[in-house]
Each structure stands twice: as structure tokens, then as C-alpha cells.
Amino acid sequence: MAASVRDHQMFSGRGSARQDQDQGPPGFSNRGAEAPSPGTVPVDVNAPPVMDDGAEGEVLELEHMIGFTGKNLDTIIAHPRLSEVYVKSVGSAVVVGDLNDPHNQEFLRGHDMEVTALAVSATGAFIASGQAGTTHRKGFGAPVIVWDFETRRPLLTLQGHTEKVNILRFSPDEKFLAACGQDLLLQIWDLQTGELILGKKFKQVVAMFQWCDVNQKGRRNVYDIAIGSSNNVALDKLYFDPARQQWILDGTSMAMPTAGMTRDYLCSSRSADGDELLAGTSVGDLLVFKLTSHVYRASVPVCSGGLRAIVVCPTTFVIYCGGGDGTVRKLRGDDMRWTLEGEAALDGAVTSMSMVSNGTELLVGTESGRMYRMLVDDLSSQLVSVGHTAEVTCVCFGTRSDVFASASSEGAIKVWDLNNYSVLAETRVTAPGGARCMCWIGDTAVVSGWEDHFVRCHDASTMQALWEIPNAHRGAVTTVATHSDASLSYVLSGGEDGSVRIWALRSRELMLQFVEHKKGVSQVLVDVKSPNLVHSAGLDCSVFTYDLRKERRCVAHMVREGAFTGLTQRLDSEQELVTCDMNGRLLFWDCDVPDPVQVLQSPQRMTMRCVSVSPTGRYLAICGDFLVNVFDLRGGVQLMAQGLGHSEPVRDLYWSPDEKQVISVGDDCCICVWNFYGAEI
């Protein structure tokens, strides 16, 4: 969610060249960009803000997060009691969603890195989430957070793991939580006290952890646990030793064939009668173990690409297997006798699968970023949501406020409907490095610039390729813009080669070229008032304005340091240009003044990647590191709100034409949809 300027004062101001801007806005200082005011409150941009869904006067509200990479197992889970509710990981957030209402999302924020493991307790009262090792603090700690589902509040933050948490499992009686990590550790905590009752380091990563029987023995229960690592499966007992006054884990390995059974385990479950342990392996077979005799019984070939998910129906005894080949197979049997009753193919390797509480559906997540509802009877499926599976590099709106487009570093282009967050059209271009930038032609076509030096255009409704400009630049095409009216129509592009080129929109012929920048061009735009003027900003700390009729540069602005990463233009105040840079500065440029007329400096010198003036011209949005910041330009430059939604740096943002929403995209493969209420204040 967003926080007000009273909570986060991130910018200080340097003296203005104008009388009407001598006074800096609240939270700003006139001491200079290199020396922020001692009263400025620095903000830890890596720390998630306190979430308060009932906060009054909130200007920037996180409405929706689009994303699911599918690269971690078991990161989409259906709630065991509420048939319409599911839990999934999106970047560093845990999202509680509604299968019937895509607008109904709640966000559990407490992690500072990608959430890599999820678990929901048997009654659905608790959620556990674990993350990748943090790069923001020493030690690469990977904490586990236990959440109260009813209140959506954190109950416990459990430390001890580093690198990455791979597996989380609640005990059947909800008294304990087990976590297995990339650091070879198995840790088990008491959920009532948060106390670590057991910590054990293995020689190899624990790839399978399955709670089995719970037996009463005196005052405390005894737990049977199946633990699997490479080439080994053991059935252990967890019990409390009164003599040592501590919990003990010991047991025996399963009896395996003497040769030919080298396996890496990916998932596990118990049979409906509790007599067998079912394990999925990297070679795609289902291994069956008898829990009573501790003996391996059978290997059942199921799929290719690894058996990554197993779900057992407790009433029908049917087993559903999700494979790395994108198939879901329905098996029935036990011991050494198994029959295939049905199968279905999905888009992408299956990485998550769970039974919806009504028992009639499966919730399935795949490596292609898709989530499906699948009927257990005939395995027919319905697509619920789609997400990018690589860094989302750019986003833009056309003329409609309910449709936007995004593109990623793996070459995927998607057109989204904000009414239900579905994909209206999508395509994938096989091009090294993927897309770098994009813009619309009206609301009919999407133009994109690519790492492979191409400019491409796709029909927005079908994603059919309309045309392309090969080798548009001698390097990656880093920025594009378009203009079209009765008198002038062109495509404007900038590249890593430092050139700005103007192409005829209809013929795609090169009309003009300007080679003024000494380094790559980071942003080009068409002047808001005169379409015969275009502007460019570059990594060489320069901003140029070109007159297309006179075919020459007419204005130049430069500074000594700070590579410009973004450029926008005000609609008021003599249509000043605004740039952001790698040193955390916002610079305001007047065409008649050689130096910036105002400089705003972030005390943290956070890297700013994008800056955008709202459609009415009153507001200014920037993305810096993990934050989205919104300023009010009326009567000065006042920081209104900051929103933290991303777990990795934000790459791009864009205002909706009606100014009611801001869309931000980032390296965490997520798209954040922000509601903006500035006009209501």
C-alpha cells in the first residue's frame, strides 16, 4: 500500500532559477542536491511499509498484482475450507485471491525478497511463507513468516534459514511448522511459542518432507515423518525425550532395490488410507513405499520432465499427478497395480496443484505463469489468470483506460483488460534479449523496440505481426514513440548507438536521423504542444530538442554527471521537460534556460528509471528502486504518496488516460495496478 508524505520524505530540493519556485515543497530543502537537509528523514526502500487496508486519506492504493512465475513448487494453494479462496506468491508478496472475483485480492507483505515457499494449515487457519535469502542485509537470511488467515496479520517471524526456503509444511494438528532450505537445514518450530524445537543439517538438500501419522504418547504426540533427499528416503519419528528435555528426530531408511534406483525427489503425498507414501521424482515416475513395513514397492512411469505435483482425493482414492511435460494424469490403484483413468495437457510444466475444498476441482499452476481450474471428473480446464515469467521491461496505455500492454525480456507481449485482469491478446517473439520499450498507435496497434535492433508492430486485438523495421539501430532499440494525425505521422525511436531516428509511419522509410548523443538514448517523446518538435534524453547526461521541419537540433541541455534514465514533459509551467537519473535526481528544464530550473534530490540517491506526467498535467510519477512515487505539481512540487509493491527494481510505469490508475512493472515479473485518488483530495 501507499504511505503519505508525512511518513516518507525522500527528496530534498536545490535552489530554483525562478522566483515562484524558491521555496521547496514540504520535505524539501534548498541546501543543494549534494547536501540534503539534516531534517530529511531517510527511507529504507527495502523495508515493506506497514499494511493498513483501512487507512484514511490514502492517495495510492495497491489494487491488484498480476503475476505468477511458476518457477517454485507449491506456490499456488487452494484454501482447504473456502472453495473460492486461494493463496499464491507474487514477488515478495503473498496474495489471498478469490476465484470468482479477480478484483478481490489481499496482500500479505513482510518479505523483502521473492517468496519461494508457501503452506496452508489443515484447517486453513494459518499461512506460512518463506523467501529467498535477502540481499539487503548481511547474512542472506531467509525468514519464514506465519500469518493468521482470519486477520491477515503476521503471527511469527521465524529466523534461521539462509539462501532459500524450499519447503514449508504444517503438522496435521497445526502445532508445528517444518521448513527445509537450500542451506541443507531442516528446522521445526512450535507454533504456540515460536520456539525452534529441532534443527538438523543434512548432507544434501531435503527435497521431500511429508508429515504422516500423529500418535498420542503420554502428554505429547509422536509424529511420523518421511524425509527424502537425493537417493535416500527415511521414515523418522519426532518425539519428546523427557530425560533430555528436548525433541528428538530419528528413524530408519526405506528399504530400496540394490541397484538402479537413483532418484531426485520433487514432491510427495500419502495415500488416502494412509498406508503408502507416494513420491514424485525428477525422471517422472511415481514411487510407492509401504509406511508400515518401510519398504519400496513400485515405480510407476507417469510423465516426462519430472513428476512435480501429487494430489490425493481422500474420498475417491484417485491420485492426480502433475508433470513437467504439462500434463495432469488421473491414476487409480495401490501398491504395484495402477491404471490410468484420464489425462489432460496444459500450457507449461505443472509446478503447483491442490484440491479445492468442494472436492470437484483442482487448482493448477504452471511454469508458463498460468493458473487453471480443472474439473476432477473429466480434467477439463478453465484459465483463471496469466502472468509474465521473466522481467517485465515496459508498459503503456493507448487511448482506452481499461486496456494496457506489457512486454518482457523473454519476448512476450500481452494486452490486458483491466476489467477482469485477463489477457485479450498475446504473442511471443523469438528474439534474444526480448523487448525494451513499447507504445501504442491509437488503440489499434502496439509498437515495440527490441534488443535485437528491430522495431516491431503488432495488431492489438490479435497480436498478428503487421510490420517490422530490421536493424533500426546499430544496437538495441531502447525507446519508441509515435505520432499520427492528418498532417504528420511518424515513428520515433532511440537506440543504444546514441541516434534518434524518425520513420514514416505508413512506409517505414527513414525520414530523419540525429546523432547527437554520445551514449545510449534512454527516452524519446513527442512535444505535447508541437508535434514537429521531439525530445530525447540520454545516458550521456544530455537532453536535446529537435525541429523536424528545420531538420536540426534547436535546444540542448547538459549536466556533468548523472546518466538520464527517463524523460517526460509538463503540460503547465511553459511545458518544461523533466528528467530523472541514476543519481536519484529530478531535473526540470526550461527551453530558454541552459541550466535546470529546479533540482530535487533523493537523499538515498536511489536509481530512478522512469518519470511520467499524468494526463491532466497535475501529477508526476516516478519509479525509483522498489518504489512508485507520486508528486503534485500544482503550486510547486509536493510528494503526495509512495507505494511499495515490487520486490525487485521497478522498470517502467504509465498513467491510465483517465488518471485513475498507475501501472508499474518490474524485474520481479510482476505488474502492479495502483488506484490513484489524488483528484478526490
TAFENBEL-V384610 format. One record per backbone hydrogen bond with DSSP energy under -0.5 kcal/mol. NH is the residue of the N-H (numbers start at 0). CO is the residue of the C=O. If there is no record, write none. Layout:
nh: (NH | NH)
co: (CO | CO)
This chain:
nh: (1 | 2 | 4 | 6 | 7 | 8 | 9 | 11 | 12 | 13 | 16 | 17 | 20 | 21 | 23 | 27 | 31 | 34 | 39 | 41 | 44 | 46 | 47 | 54 | 57 | 60 | 60 | 62 | 62 | 63 | 65 | 66 | 67 | 73 | 74 | 76 | 78 | 82 | 84 | 85 | 86 | 87 | 88 | 89 | 92 | 93 | 94 | 94 | 95 | 95 | 96 | 96 | 97 | 97 | 98 | 103 | 104 | 105 | 107 | 108 | 109 | 109 | 110 | 114 | 115 | 115 | 116 | 117 | 118 | 120 | 123 | 126 | 127 | 128 | 129 | 130 | 131 | 132 | 133 | 139 | 141 | 143 | 144 | 145 | 146 | 146 | 147 | 148 | 148 | 151 | 152 | 154 | 155 | 157 | 157 | 158 | 159 | 162 | 163 | 164 | 165 | 165 | 166 | 168 | 170 | 173 | 176 | 177 | 178 | 179 | 180 | 181 | 182 | 183 | 185 | 186 | 187 | 188 | 189 | 190 | 190 | 193 | 196 | 196 | 197 | 199 | 201 | 201 | 206 | 206 | 207 | 209 | 211 | 214 | 216 | 219 | 221 | 222 | 223 | 224 | 225 | 226 | 226 | 227 | 228 | 230 | 231 | 233 | 234 | 235 | 235 | 236 | 237 | 238 | 238 | 240 | 240 | 241 | 244 | 245 | 246 | 247 | 249 | 251 | 253 | 254 | 255 | 262 | 265 | 266 | 268 | 270 | 273 | 276 | 277 | 277 | 278 | 278 | 279 | 280 | 281 | 283 | 285 | 286 | 286 | 287 | 288 | 289 | 290 | 290 | 291 | 293 | 294 | 295 | 296 | 297 | 299 | 300 | 301 | 302 | 306 | 307 | 307 | 308 | 310 | 312 | 313 | 316 | 318 | 319 | 320 | 321 | 322 | 323 | 324 | 325 | 327 | 328 | 329 | 330 | 330 | 331 | 333 | 336 | 337 | 338 | 340 | 340 | 341 | 343 | 345 | 347 | 349 | 350 | 351 | 353 | 355 | 356 | 358 | 361 | 362 | 363 | 363 | 364 | 365 | 366 | 367 | 368 | 370 | 371 | 372 | 373 | 374 | 375 | 378 | 381 | 383 | 384 | 386 | 391 | 392 | 392 | 393 | 395 | 397 | 403 | 404 | 405 | 406 | 407 | 408 | 410 | 412 | 413 | 414 | 415 | 416 | 417 | 417 | 419 | 420 | 421 | 423 | 423 | 424 | 426 | 428 | 429 | 430 | 433 | 434 | 435 | 436 | 438 | 440 | 441 | 443 | 444 | 445 | 446 | 447 | 448 | 449 | 450 | 452 | 454 | 455 | 456 | 457 | 458 | 459 | 462 | 465 | 466 | 468 | 469 | 471 | 471 | 472 | 476 | 477 | 477 | 478 | 480 | 482 | 484 | 489 | 490 | 491 | 492 | 493 | 494 | 495 | 497 | 499 | 500 | 501 | 502 | 503 | 504 | 507 | 510 | 510 | 511 | 513 | 515 | 516 | 520 | 521 | 521 | 522 | 524 | 526 | 530 | 532 | 533 | 534 | 535 | 536 | 537 | 538 | 540 | 542 | 543 | 544 | 545 | 546 | 547 | 547 | 550 | 551 | 553 | 554 | 556 | 558 | 563 | 564 | 565 | 567 | 569 | 574 | 575 | 575 | 576 | 577 | 578 | 579 | 580 | 581 | 583 | 585 | 586 | 586 | 587 | 588 | 592 | 596 | 597 | 598 | 599 | 600 | 601 | 602 | 602 | 604 | 607 | 608 | 609 | 611 | 613 | 616 | 619 | 620 | 621 | 622 | 623 | 623 | 624 | 626 | 627 | 628 | 629 | 630 | 631 | 632 | 632 | 635 | 637 | 639 | 640 | 641 | 642 | 643 | 644 | 644 | 645 | 649 | 650 | 651 | 653 | 655 | 658 | 661 | 662 | 663 | 664 | 665 | 666 | 668 | 670 | 671 | 672 | 672 | 673 | 673 | 674 | 675 | 676 | 676 | 679 | 680)
co: (59 | 641 | 639 | 3 | 3 | 40 | 7 | 600 | 28 | 598 | 596 | 596 | 17 | 18 | 21 | 24 | 12 | 31 | 36 | 39 | 42 | 43 | 45 | 51 | 54 | 58 | 674 | 60 | 672 | 672 | 670 | 64 | 387 | 350 | 71 | 86 | 84 | 80 | 81 | 96 | 76 | 94 | 74 | 92 | 89 | 107 | 87 | 92 | 93 | 105 | 85 | 94 | 100 | 103 | 83 | 100 | 102 | 95 | 93 | 106 | 91 | 107 | 91 | 90 | 113 | 129 | 129 | 73 | 127 | 125 | 120 | 146 | 118 | 144 | 116 | 142 | 113 | 162 | 140 | 136 | 160 | 157 | 128 | 155 | 126 | 144 | 152 | 124 | 146 | 147 | 147 | 145 | 145 | 143 | 155 | 156 | 160 | 139 | 161 | 130 | 163 | 179 | 179 | 177 | 175 | 170 | 188 | 168 | 186 | 166 | 184 | 163 | 161 | 180 | 199 | 178 | 197 | 176 | 194 | 174 | 188 | 189 | 187 | 194 | 187 | 185 | 183 | 199 | 204 | 227 | 227 | 225 | 223 | 221 | 219 | 216 | 214 | 237 | 212 | 235 | 209 | 224 | 233 | 207 | 231 | 262 | 228 | 226 | 251 | 224 | 233 | 249 | 222 | 236 | 247 | 238 | 245 | 239 | 240 | 240 | 196 | 238 | 236 | 234 | 232 | 293 | 253 | 260 | 279 | 279 | 277 | 275 | 270 | 288 | 268 | 275 | 276 | 286 | 266 | 284 | 263 | 280 | 299 | 278 | 284 | 297 | 276 | 294 | 274 | 288 | 274 | 289 | 289 | 254 | 287 | 287 | 285 | 298 | 283 | 283 | 280 | 305 | 321 | 321 | 319 | 317 | 311 | 312 | 330 | 310 | 328 | 308 | 326 | 305 | 303 | 322 | 343 | 320 | 341 | 318 | 328 | 338 | 336 | 333 | 335 | 331 | 329 | 338 | 329 | 327 | 325 | 345 | 322 | 364 | 364 | 362 | 360 | 78 | 355 | 373 | 353 | 361 | 371 | 351 | 369 | 348 | 346 | 365 | 384 | 363 | 381 | 361 | 379 | 359 | 374 | 372 | 370 | 370 | 368 | 665 | 390 | 406 | 406 | 404 | 402 | 415 | 395 | 413 | 393 | 411 | 390 | 407 | 426 | 405 | 424 | 403 | 421 | 401 | 415 | 416 | 416 | 416 | 414 | 421 | 414 | 412 | 410 | 427 | 428 | 430 | 407 | 448 | 448 | 446 | 444 | 439 | 440 | 440 | 457 | 438 | 455 | 436 | 453 | 433 | 449 | 468 | 447 | 466 | 445 | 463 | 443 | 458 | 456 | 456 | 454 | 467 | 452 | 468 | 452 | 449 | 475 | 493 | 493 | 491 | 489 | 487 | 482 | 502 | 480 | 500 | 478 | 498 | 475 | 494 | 513 | 492 | 511 | 490 | 508 | 488 | 503 | 501 | 508 | 501 | 499 | 513 | 497 | 494 | 519 | 536 | 536 | 534 | 532 | 528 | 529 | 545 | 524 | 543 | 522 | 541 | 519 | 537 | 556 | 535 | 554 | 533 | 551 | 531 | 545 | 546 | 546 | 544 | 544 | 542 | 540 | 537 | 579 | 579 | 577 | 575 | 571 | 571 | 572 | 588 | 567 | 586 | 565 | 584 | 562 | 580 | 599 | 578 | 584 | 597 | 576 | 589 | 587 | 587 | 13 | 585 | 11 | 583 | 9 | 600 | 601 | 580 | 622 | 622 | 620 | 618 | 613 | 630 | 611 | 628 | 609 | 621 | 626 | 606 | 623 | 642 | 621 | 640 | 619 | 637 | 617 | 630 | 632 | 631 | 629 | 629 | 2 | 627 | 0 | 625 | 642 | 625 | 624 | 664 | 664 | 662 | 660 | 655 | 673 | 653 | 671 | 651 | 669 | 648 | 665 | 65 | 663 | 63 | 670 | 661 | 671 | 60 | 659 | 58 | 674 | 676 | 677)
